[in-house]
């Protein structure tokens, strides 16, 4: 019952009001019924007297034919408040005299005429007609002669008013009694409910703020059993506060350690349900912190780790065995790479022999493992680069000898036309080999100081290295730059940037694709006074998803699995940063109704005064729309 109050005080008051109201209503009903019977009896007696009196008073005046006196007597009869109508009729029922208006205007009704046959000779005849109307009729005799009838009708409203007065007085008395008794009951209930309310408020305060003591001790306002109960409650609260004082500091220390630990921490019960975790553990599992409690390890941890962890937990609960450095491997969703965790499981004892929980410490060593693998790959690449540079250097001597021999063969030997053509072809291929060796040495030999380099030296030299892959995949390269334009830079490092961009573009382009290379003199959009060269490298490849595009400049991030190190674009960004330039990228992945592709844009300041890098910017919103439009066409 939502309407029923919850406090004892208001329950008592509401119950008292309900009982008293019901009692007074029952009393008023019984009183009204009794009054109705009493008043009905009195009305019958009154009508008998009034009809008999009217008959006696008008008998002589009718004999003397004193019509004026008879009419006056009838009208005076109606002057009483209890009489509604009075009339004198002849024996046939014709109205001769009436208390209101003319007699002919108030004839007897059919019901009244029907009562004439029931009228006795010695006593008035009382009957009821209409809605609660009582009327008495008395015959008027002179000896044995019937002169007529005297009719008197009772005033029903006057009777009802008598009952209403009594009922109204009863209701007023009952209402006053309810108010007075309710007030007295409220005072008594308040005497009992105030201590209970105080104890209830203290209990709620203790539950909501167990560490707070601002509301305690509770004041003792009464000297009875409730006062003794409040005193005992205050002593209990003081004892609890003393016991929690040391425990609170310990819990605060443990909570701080759990929340701020740089490793994942979790605790499970014997049903392998998680009872406590920290934020680091929630981050590792990818499940919000609030959704861990009460769930099993198999529902939270990756499937690759569940079997080994459950076995380790069973050993902890059964034999109290510590399991340290359990290595768990798993695969993350693209573009996140594989992960590696080191897990330690240990028992949490509540007594010397009982293991209540099992604790778990999780360390994510994925980055360390990837870094070690990348370092091994990088070392291999560095060794391969040194080997390639050594081979390129050693090739120069035999190439020089071959060049001289071909020169002598072409100029100092007698050859027919076909042989001469073969010698020319050999010289061309030897020069090509020499150029490739020279380009390889340029990548390896880095000058310690920047200098001026032409765009042809920076771009064409790199494209020549990828000539074979470009031809095999039938990739068209559109050059749009002035080969003689120069820029002040570390030429070897900038060639490495272009090598990374061209290599990634070729990997992303299917057969028959297209690469656009563009270079223009420009200004820095953020610093218009800074002049330089703006390079654009655009491809018609498969493009990148937004989550991949946002991480391409992170170290060790790659989408090429075993063939990538994740260092190419990171190193390129560092080189552009060193040159105080900016690099921007825009990409659209395959699958949409528009062509896919990627556009890299690099701005290099042409400033011969720079010596140390300043704050760079790597952004993802290229402004060179012409390159993208060229790819779409």
C-alpha positions, 0 to 999 in steps of 0.5 A: 500500500503506497498510501500507507505511511511508513513511520510509526507516528503517522501510522498511529495517527492515521489509524486513530483518525480512521477508527474515530471517523468510523465510530462517529459515522456509525453513531450518526447513522444509528442516531439518524435512523432512531430520529427518523423513527421518533420523528415519524411517530411524532408526526403521526401524533401531531397530524391526528391532533391537528386534523381532529382540532380542525374538524372540531373548530370548523364543525359549528361554523359549517352548521351556522354557514359562517364561511368566513369563519371556516375559511379563517380557521383553515388558513390559521391551521396552515400558519404552523410550520409543521403544516404544509396544507390544510383543506375542508371538503364536502362528503364527496371530496370537493374542496370547499376551503383551502389554506392557500388561494382559492379552493377550486384551484387546489382540488384533491388528487386521485390518491387523496380521493381514493383514501375517502373509502378508508376513513373511519368514523371515530379516528383520523385516517393517516396515509402516505402519498408521493415522496415522503408526504404524510396527510391526515383526514378526519370526518366532520360529524354533527350527530349522525350527519356527515358534514365533510372532511378536514384534511391536514398535510405535514411539512416534510422539509420541516421534519427533515430539518429537525433531523439535519440539526441533530446530525450536524451537531453530531458531526461538529462534535465528532470532528472536534473530538477527532481533532482534539484526540488526534492532537493528544495522540500526536503528542504521545506518539511524538514522545515515542517516535522522536527517539526512534527517528533519531536512532534511524537517522543515526543508523542511516548515517552510519551506513552511508558514511561509515568513516564519518563521526560528525553526527555522533554521539546522538543526543539523549533527549528522553529518560526512559528505555529509548534513552538507554537504547540511544546510549548503547547505540552511541557506545557501539558506534564509538567501538566501531570507529576505534576498530575501523581507524587502523583498518581505514588507513590500511585499506586506503593504502591498498586501494592507492597501490591497486589503482596506481600500480603500473601493472594489471591486478585482479583477484578471483574467488574459488568459482573463478569469478573476478572480485577486484581489478584495477584500471590497467587490467581493464585496459588490457582486457578491453572491458570497462572496469565496472563490468568485471565484477562477478564475471568469470575469467573465461568471460573477460580474458581472451580465449587464448589465455583462458585455458592456461589461467584456469589451470594455474588458478586451480593449482593455487586453490588446491595446492597453494602453488605460485605460478610465475612468469606465465607467458600468454600470446594472442592476436589482437584485432586489426590494425593492432598487432599480436600481444604478449602478456607475462602473468603471475598467479599467487594465493591470497590467504585469510588464515594459515591454511585457507585460500580465499582468493587468487591474485593475478599480476599481468604485465603487457610486454608486447611492445618490448617483444616487438621492439626486440624483434624490430631491433633484430630486423633493423640490425639485419637491414643495417648489416645488409645495407653495409654489405650492399655498400661494400659490394657497390664499392667493390663493383666500381673497380671491375666496372671501370675495367669493363668500361675501359675494355669496351671503350677500347673495343669500340674505338680501336677494333675493327667491328662490323655493324652488328658487333658495334651495336652489341658493344654499344648495348654492353656500354649502356648496361655497364653504365646502368650498373655503375649508376645503381652502385652509385645510388646505393653508395649515396644512401649509405654515405651521409654527409655530416652537413646539409647542402644544396641538392637538385630535385632530379638528384632527390627524386629521380635517383630513388625512382631509378632504384624502383624501376624494376618493380614499377615495370613489373607491376606496370605502374605509371609514374607522372613527374611534375617538377623542375629537375634543376630546382634545388633545395637546402637539405640532407640529401641522403636523408630526404632520399630515404624519405622518398624511398619509404613513400615510393616503397609504400605506394608500390606495395599498396598499388595493384597492377596498372596503378599510378603514382604522381610526384609533384614539387613546387616552390611554396610557403609554409601555410603557418609561417608565410614568410618561410619559403621552401619546396612542397612535395606531393606523392600521390598513389591510386592504391588501396588507401588506409582506414581512419584508425590506421591513418592515425597511427602511421607515424608511430614507431613499430606500427605496421600493417605488413605483418612479417614484411614490415618493421614499422619504422619507415614512416616514423623515421621519415617523420623524424627526418622531416622534423629535423628539417623543420618541415611538415608532413601531411597525409590524406587517404581514402580506403577502397569500398566507397563509391569514390576512387581510393588512394593516398596523398602525402605532402611534404613541405621543406623549408629552403633555409641555409641557416638551420642547424638544429631541429625545432618543433615540427608538425605531422598532420593528416589534411593535405591541401594539394587537391590537384594531386587527388583529382589527377588520381581520380581522373 
